[in-house]
């Protein structure tokens, strides 16, 4: 069986090289592109595998690339790389159908897990993920205020911004955020946002 193929798109040469080394070491077949337009130029023939793309790039950003691929009928699973503060963009990408997003700088193992899950999802039969079902049950245990805080967290709000909108102190927001993380058992904000989007919370 041929190794799984990952198409990596990032305008930063150092990032491309770093990701390529990690994926090659892990046994993936890798194709590198400095821009989304370079990937689109190859669409004269079917692509296999999955796509790992930065969300912020000049000319054609990750979201525009995603829309172009889908409008052309390409259904390859896509994982977005995001910078700090790009949570709203990542949420938009996942609403469009992206498999996941991972925030830079990321842990190598986390990236490999995200890509493996995307590749598995690309070949899934559409059954409901039991982990997602479990998350939805935990989501139902949140209080009204905790759900309000979660709603603002997944749109990228800071504790100060959320506090201003909800008319509570940033410190109180942090307390509610900790409760949300504990009740949902999310290991990170990225994981919390991902599952919240998949659960249809936003």
C-alpha positions, 0 to 999 in steps of 0.5 A: 500500500502506498504511503498516505499523501499530504499536500502542504501549502504554506508561503513560509519556506522554513515552515514548509521544510519543517513540516515536510521533515516531520511528515517524511519521518512519520512515513507520509508522502509529501508534496509542497506548495508555496501557494494555493494557486500552485496546488490548483494548477495541478487539479487537471488530474485527481488528487489523493490524500489530504491537504494541510494549508496555512489559513493566512497567505498572500493572494489566495488564503486558506479559506479561498483555496478551500472554496475553490477546491469544493466548487471544483468538486474536490473533496479531499479532507483539509486541515488548516494551520492557523496563527494566534488569534485566527480562531474565528477563521478556523471556525469558519473553515470548519463550518465550510467542512474542514476536518480540523485546525491546528494552531502554530506553533504546534506539537508534532504529535498533535499535527500527526494525529490531526492528519491521521484523523483527516485521512480516516475521515476522508474514507469514513462511512459517515457514521457518527463519531462516538467521541463527538457523541460523548462531547455533546452529552458533556456540552448539555451539562453546561450552565447557561452562563457557561454556554454563553462564555463558550459561545464567545470563546469559539468566536475568538473573544478574549477574557476582557472582551467576553467580560465586557459583553457579558458585563462580568469581570475578566477574572470571572470569565476565566473561572467560567472558562476553566469550568467549561474546559473541565466539564467538556474535558477539552485539553486545549482551546483548539480542541474545545473549538473543534468539538463545539463546531463539529457538535453544531454549537456554532 
